Amino acid sequence: MPKFASLHALSTLLGAALCLTAAARAEQPHFPTNEDMRQVRALSHPLLSPDGKQVLVAVNDTTANGGKSHLWLIDIATNTARQLTQSPANDAKDTRGEFDAAWMPDGRSVLFLAHRTDTTQLFLLPMNGGEAHAYELKTIPAVDESQEPGAIPPVKDAKPQKATPLPISVSSFSVSPDGKLIAITARDPQTPGEKKQKQEKADAVWVDHDPHGTRLYLLDPASGKLTVTAVPPNVQGVAWSHSGSQLVAFASGMNGLGELHPAGSAWLLNISDPAHPEKLSAIPATVGGGAWSWHDRRFYFLAQSQANTPPGYSDLYVLHFATHAVKDLTASFQGSIGYGNPIASSAGALQTVQNGVRTTVLAVSAQGNHLLHFPTPSVTQLNTNAKNTGWVWLGSGSTTPTTLYYAAKLNDTPEALHAPAILPAAWPQVPSHVVTWKNDGLTLQGLLYLPPQASSAHRVPLIVDVHGGPTGAWQDDYFAFNEFLLGHGWAVFEPNPRGSTGYGASFVAANHNDLGGGDYRDIMTGVDAVIAHNPIDASKLVLMGYSYGGEMAGFVEGKTTRFKAIIAGAPVIDQESEYGTESGSWYDRWFYGLPWEHAAAAWRQSPLSFAAHAHTPMLLLQGMADTTDPKGQSEEMYRALRQMGVPVDLVEYPRDNHGPLARAIFGMPSPEPWHGYDGRQRIVNFINAAFKK
C-alpha cells in the first residue's frame, strides 16, 4: 500500500516569469477551470548557496508544457530570479528535465541529474557561464547473467569474456563537504550479452533472483576516476561526516527481502578504505536516513517508532559513536515525524514534523524539544548551508500558494523570495476552517473549505475527501484541487480519522485490525458535525478518496446511502488479493496479519465484503501500471457493482503508477498531458449527474 546538449543561463525568461506574477495579481480572481489546472507549476528542493547569497530551486513546468523540472537561481540581495537550465528541444529520451541538484562546496558550480541519453547522467554546470558538462561514468559490471552457467541461450564459447567498462545510470549523488569526492549510487549496467538475451526473447524473469543491485561509488570530480565501494546493495543514499573522511550509507534488502521483514542497514565507510565498510549494528533495520552531528561524534537517524505503530511511522534517534548507545529523542512527541532527513544544528538536530493539521519543525536538543514558529501553517524542505549562514524553506497555507522563504536566522522574520509564479492567474484563495469533533472518546480534526456563495440563505453541496495512507493526513497547506472543486460551488471537507498522522503514536495505531470500522464512524460523525454547524445541503453529499481514501470510499459504498455519488481512486477492495499482488505487503500485515491465518479479519476489513449492500453510483479511477494498489482491485469492485446492478464506471489510465496518477488528477505537474484533465472532467461530470437525479 504505499528515473548531451548545451545548457545555458536563460536570464530572458526572468521577465516573463515576473510579468506572469504581475499579471496574475492584476487580474480579477477566478476559480480555476480544468484547463487552468494544466497550467500549474511546482517549486521544490530549495538549496542555499555556500556563501548564503543565492538560492537554487527546482521548478516543475506545467503539465501542458511536459511537467519537466528545471533549475532557477534566485539572488537574495536583489530578490530576482533567472532560469539556469532548460531541456533540449524535441528530446524524446528526456522526460524529467534537470533534477536532484546540489551546490559544489566552493559555490562555483552546481551538479544535477538529467536523462539525455540512454542513461541518467551527472552534470556539472559552472556558475560563471558556459555549458554543463556530463561526467562519463563507466564501470565493469559486477554481474553478467548472459555468461552464467545455465544461461539461455547457452554460452557457446567457454572462454572468459573481456571485461569492458560500461556506462552507469546514476540514481542519486551526494557531495563531500570539501568537494573532493562525490558519492554516487547506480544500478549495475546491463551488459551487451544481457541486451542480446532480451533481443532474442530469452527474457524469462526469475522472481526475486535478480543478481543486479544498486551500488555505491566514489567519484573524484577532478580526475573523473570512479571507485566502487564494498557497501552491499541496494544502496539508497549516504550521509557525509562534516570532516569528509567518513560517510554512512543506507542499504535495503535485495530481491523482495523487505516483503518478509525489515531489511535496511547502515554502513560506516572510511573513505581511505572503501573496500571494508563496517555495519552499524546498533542502527535498526527500519532505518530511513540520517545526518551527522556538528562534531561527528553522534549520528541522528530516522527509524520505526518503538511503539506499536504502522510500518514507516518513525521516531528520531541518536547514535553515540563512542559507546554505540542509541536513544529515542521523540518518543513522547504528540505529533508525527515528517518526511525528510534531520538537519544537524549547533544544539542538536532539526526535524520536520506534523503537529495536528500543521507541518512545522521540531528543534531537538539535550535541553529538551520545542516546536519552531513560522508564518505559514505548512513548512517543508527546510535547508541551510554548511555554515548555517541562512535558511530557506517552502511555506504554504490555504490562502498562501507555495512560497519560497529566506531568513538569516530561524527566529528572524522571513522574507518571501520572488520565485517563478506557480499559478497561471489570480485565483481566489479560500481560507480553511479547522473542524473539531468527538467520536468513541477520540478528539478528531478536519479542514473545511466553503465556497463564497455559501450562506444561511444558500446551502451548498459537500464533497468529503478522504486522504491516502491510512498513515497520512490532510495538512493546512495550499491545494489547487480544492480551488477547482470550490469553483463549482461545492464545499470540501477533509477529515483526519483515527489512523492519521500528526496526533501521536496511539492515535495513528487506533485503526489496528479495524479498517472500515472506527475510521468510518469518525468520518461519518465528522460529516454530521460539519452539516450541523455550516450551510451545507445535506441532500447533496459526495464522498471521494484516493488510495486509502479510495478504500474508504469502497466501505462507504456498502455501509450507507447518504451520499449521492462515490469516487474511488486506486482503492483497496479485497485485502486477500491485494496482499498477494501489491508491493509493500509488510505494511498491510501490521493491520490484520497474514490473510491466510486471519481470513475473517481480512475479509471484514475488505470493502468487497459489503458490496451486496451497495446502491450508490460509483466512479473508479485507476492507473494501469499501479504496483501499490494494482488495477485488479478496481476491476473487482467494478465487476461486483455491475453484477449487483449498481451504476458504476471504471476508467483506467495507461502507464500511470500509483503516485503519478494522483498527482496528475490533483493538478500537480505531470508528464502525462491529459490523464489529470480527463480524471477531473470525469469527477465533475459524475458529481453533476448525481446531483441532477
Order of alpha helices (4+ residues) and beta strands (2+ residues): alpha-alpha-beta-beta-beta-beta-beta-beta-beta-beta-beta-beta-beta-beta-alpha-beta-beta-beta-beta-beta-beta-beta-beta-beta-beta-beta-beta-beta-beta-beta-beta-beta-beta-beta-beta-beta-beta-alpha-beta-alpha-alpha-beta-alpha-beta-alpha-alpha-alpha-beta-alpha-beta-alpha-alpha
